[in-house]
Amino acid sequence: MEKILDHILSGGEARYFPEAYTKQLVTMEDVNRYINTSDANEHDLVIIKEYSRLPTPIKKYGWRNSWNTRLIQKYWEDNCSLVLHTIHLNNNLKELIKFLEAYTGMQFDSHVYCGRVGSKSYSYHCDVSHNLILQCQGQTRWRVYPLITKQSMTFSEMKLSPVIDIVMNPGDIIWVPMFQVHYAEPITDRISVSFPFSLPCKEKTTIQPPINLTINTQRYLEIH
């Protein structure tokens, strides 16, 4: 992993790293457990219903602040992809995020993509952040194109030949710089995790020190 991060920090181009991670990072048991708990944030879960760039958020409801699991199950059976925007899915994910941030000095997020074979994905697009993607389970075909834009964009088709065209297996990693057009196509049931981040250009993109607020706990003097 250190060599991959060194490649990124040196300004390296998009690259595929096979068999780069050996641990089991995320499973469907983790996903089910997270969705079924009421502690998760409402904005953590979105659904990709169409081959577009606009995911559908899933609202929570009721005094237990729960997701509509029947609706999520239907989306799953309709071959929609689920995306969980969280670093708190399990301890392995939190530890990897901690390592990435400690090594680079930058803030990372994690987006967990899961779906069945043929599940919908985003169309050809580019992102406003750099992305490090790890395949956890199943296979995903990744294509990265020699087109770098200046803003987030979506394309209905891509006539350029890809500079990277590979099938990612569990443990494989791909690095895609910000604004570079790419497309991910699930070819089996799959779980993959995207780690978006920005290279440090402003102070807000770097890791901030832990907060340490204090109060005076001494007993107040009685005022007569």
GIJOKA-V695203 format. One record per residue. N is the residue number from 1. PSI is psi in whole degrees, -180 to 180 (* if undefined). OMEGA is omega in radians with two decimals (999 if undefined). NEAR is the number of other C-alpha atoms within 12 Angstrom. Layout:
BEGIN
n: [N;N]
psi: [PSI;PSI]
omega: [OMEGA;OMEGA]
near: [NEAR;NEAR]
END
This chain:
BEGIN
n: [1;2;3;4;5;6;7;8;9;10;11;12;13;14;15;16;17;18;19;20;21;22;23;24;25;26;27;28;29;30;31;32;33;34;35;36;37;38;39;40;41;42;43;44;45;46;47;48;49;50;51;52;53;54;55;56;57;58;59;60;61;62;63;64;65;66;67;68;69;70;71;72;73;74;75;76;77;78;79;80;81;82;83;84;85;86;87;88;89;90;91;92;93;94;95;96;97;98;99;100;101;102;103;104;105;106;107;108;109;110;111;112;113;114;115;116;117;118;119;120;121;122;123;124;125;126;127;128;129;130;131;132;133;134;135;136;137;138;139;140;141;142;143;144;145;146;147;148;149;150;151;152;153;154;155;156;157;158;159;160;161;162;163;164;165;166;167;168;169;170;171;172;173;174;175;176;177;178;179;180;181;182;183;184;185;186;187;188;189;190;191;192;193;194;195;196;197;198;199;200;201;202;203;204;205;206;207;208;209;210;211;212;213;214;215;216;217;218;219;220;221;222;223;224]
psi: [-35;-40;-36;-46;-37;-39;-42;-48;-25;2;24;156;174;140;150;132;98;146;48;-14;126;-13;158;105;-51;139;169;-26;-39;-44;-48;-43;-41;-43;-35;-7;146;-4;-17;149;142;-33;4;-22;128;161;136;104;-26;166;75;-163;7;99;160;118;149;121;148;164;166;166;-18;-3;55;154;155;91;-30;-41;-42;-42;-40;-43;-42;-45;-23;13;34;153;145;141;120;120;87;149;4;22;-40;175;-35;-42;-43;-39;-38;-43;-44;-43;-46;-42;-38;-38;-38;-22;20;161;132;147;175;134;116;116;131;146;172;172;132;8;153;151;171;148;-178;129;172;157;160;0;159;154;132;118;130;126;124;-47;151;-162;143;131;126;133;129;134;154;48;117;122;-174;4;167;129;157;143;138;-24;165;115;-12;151;138;149;-21;130;96;162;119;134;167;130;-14;151;143;142;124;114;158;145;7;130;138;169;131;129;110;128;-6;176;138;157;130;156;127;134;90;145;169;137;145;112;-19;159;-32;-15;-8;166;131;151;155;145;146;75;145;157;159;113;4;148;133;146;140;136;123;*]
omega: [-3.12;-3.13;3.10;-3.14;3.08;3.09;3.14;-3.08;3.12;3.14;-3.10;-3.12;3.10;-3.09;3.10;-3.12;-3.11;3.05;-3.05;-3.08;-2.99;-3.10;3.03;-2.99;-3.06;3.08;3.08;3.05;3.08;-3.12;-3.14;-3.14;-3.11;-3.13;-3.07;3.11;3.14;-3.10;-3.10;3.11;-3.10;-3.07;-3.11;-3.01;3.00;-3.11;3.00;-3.08;-3.09;3.10;-3.08;3.13;-3.05;3.11;3.13;3.09;3.11;-3.09;2.99;-3.10;3.04;-3.09;3.05;3.10;-3.05;2.99;3.06;-3.03;3.09;3.12;3.11;3.11;3.13;3.09;-3.14;-3.14;3.09;3.10;2.96;3.07;3.04;3.08;3.09;3.13;-3.10;3.01;-2.99;-3.07;3.08;-3.09;3.13;3.13;3.13;3.13;3.12;3.08;3.13;3.12;-3.13;-3.11;3.13;-3.09;-3.04;-3.05;-3.11;3.12;3.10;2.95;3.03;3.10;-3.08;-3.14;3.08;-3.13;3.13;-3.13;-3.12;-3.12;-3.05;-3.13;3.05;3.08;3.10;-3.06;2.99;-3.04;3.11;3.12;2.95;-3.12;3.00;-3.01;-3.14;3.05;-3.10;3.13;3.11;-3.08;3.07;3.04;-3.13;3.03;3.12;-2.98;-3.13;3.13;3.12;-3.09;3.11;3.11;3.11;-3.09;3.09;-3.12;3.13;3.10;-3.12;-3.09;3.11;3.04;-3.11;3.03;3.02;3.10;-3.02;3.00;-3.12;3.09;-3.13;-3.12;3.11;3.13;3.01;-3.13;-3.12;3.12;3.14;3.09;3.07;-3.03;-3.12;3.13;3.13;-3.09;3.08;3.12;2.95;2.90;-3.01;2.91;3.02;-3.12;3.06;3.10;3.13;3.10;3.09;3.05;-2.97;3.01;3.08;-3.09;-3.05;-3.13;-3.10;-3.13;3.14;3.13;3.11;3.10;-3.11;3.14;3.14;2.99;3.10;-3.09;3.10;-3.13;3.13;3.07;3.09;3.14;-3.12;999]
near: [26;17;17;31;29;16;22;29;23;12;17;18;25;34;30;32;29;22;19;25;23;18;20;24;33;39;29;27;16;25;31;22;18;30;36;24;20;20;18;27;26;24;21;32;35;32;38;31;29;22;27;23;24;17;25;24;23;29;22;26;14;10;8;14;19;24;30;23;23;14;19;31;20;16;27;26;19;21;27;33;40;44;39;40;31;33;31;28;37;24;16;20;31;21;18;28;33;23;19;30;27;19;22;28;24;30;30;37;32;35;34;40;43;46;39;29;25;26;32;36;36;35;28;31;33;32;31;23;28;36;35;37;41;45;45;34;32;30;30;40;29;37;34;36;31;23;27;22;20;15;16;20;24;24;22;17;17;19;12;16;15;21;21;27;22;26;28;34;32;32;30;36;36;44;40;45;36;33;27;34;42;45;35;37;35;34;25;25;30;38;42;46;42;36;39;32;35;31;28;19;10;11;14;15;20;21;24;14;12;6;7;7;6;7;7;7;6;7;7;7;6;5;4;3]
END
